[in-house]
Amino acid sequence: MSIILFNNCLDRILSKIYNICYENYKGLTKNPSWLLMRKIARFKIGRAMMIYFFKRSDKLDFNESNSFFPDVNVDEVVNYLKTDGLYLGICLPEDVVQEIVKFAYSTVCYGNRKTDMGFCYYHKEQAQTKLGQKFIIGSYFNTALLCPAIKKLQSDPKLLSIAAAFLDAQPIHQGNLMWWSFAGSTTYLEKSQAAQLFHYDVDDYRFLKFFFYLTDVDDRSGPHVCVRGSHNKKKWSHLWLRKRETDEDIINYYGFESLVKISGKAGFGFVEDPLCFHKGITPTHQDRLILQIEFARTDYGMQHDLRAASLVKCI
Ligand SMILES: O=C(O)CCC(=O)C(=O)O
């Protein structure tokens, strides 16, 4: 018993050290202003000051007539985003879901987001056996370049209007992510690397993420969980340590009723202020395919799924 506890504790410490080293290395080598933003933006006062100093006063108008989401009310979404940090129910039309899903089944995805671990979804088992490694997730690269529906979605005028109103600035597309979360059991470290433990993101001084399920998601197939209101309220250790939090810690601080476990059919969408604590639950019965589209006030070039053809390789 005490050996298990010791191992769990060691896993957590190692995972935190790895994350800090990786973040600093990535920031220093790729974009130091991103690293600086990450140090400042975790604090409310830091975000407020930077938003005040870098006020954007562009006219923010989008012609919403050509949107995939004619019935979505921008003001309602933005009000929910500001108060709860979450709005549920921005649903993709059926034909768009089908186009994206068809793309996912016919395009190479990359095990654990590694550019040299490409495989086709149907050949996952063979790829794992060949490599002697288990994949927790399988991500796609260059989604907007390869899938016209995703390209159209990232410039949808209704999504841009929501983003503009929430960001109070011209929305900048920061990136797309589309990935499978594979069903199975995972260790603490695997969960930590696959965003399957409670965390919050710091991608800009203000930013937001739209999520769309592309497979049906229920309790056992990897629902996303968001802690309502946690974008506005964090305790000291959440701010300074920024570690993965246990369910117990989150429930003790925010209350069980704040946890919103999001289920929905393929096409169901929602938008989140990623400063809220959130995670994806590891699917146990069925793989989950999800698409994320992110907007921010600045593009630090760190969130894109663009990878040069010369970099990506199949197993
Ligand atoms: O898999 C999920 O639902 C969580 C995704 C997530 O945490 C993120 O995109 O930051």
The ligand as an SDF file (V2000), in Angstrom:
LIG
                    3D

 10  9  0  0  0  0  0  0  0  0999 V2000
   -9.9180   15.6860  -24.0930 O   0  0  0  0  0  0  0  0  0  0  0  0
  -10.5300   16.5920  -23.5650 C   0  0  0  0  0  0  0  0  0  0  0  0
  -11.7590   16.6540  -23.5370 O   0  0  0  0  0  0  0  0  0  0  0  0
   -9.7380   17.6940  -22.8740 C   0  0  0  0  0  0  0  0  0  0  0  0
   -9.0820   18.5980  -23.8390 C   0  0  0  0  0  0  0  0  0  0  0  0
   -8.2690   19.6390  -23.1560 C   0  0  0  0  0  0  0  0  0  0  0  0
   -8.0460   19.5930  -21.9930 O   0  0  0  0  0  0  0  0  0  0  0  0
   -7.7070   20.7430  -23.8670 C   0  0  0  0  0  0  0  0  0  0  0  0
   -7.8630   20.7980  -25.0970 O   0  0  0  0  0  0  0  0  0  0  0  0
   -7.0780   21.6100  -23.2360 O   0  0  0  0  0  0  0  0  0  0  0  0
  1  2  2  0
  2  3  1  0
  2  4  1  0
  4  5  1  0
  5  6  1  0
  6  7  2  0
  6  8  1  0
  8  9  2  0
  8 10  1  0
M  END
$$$$
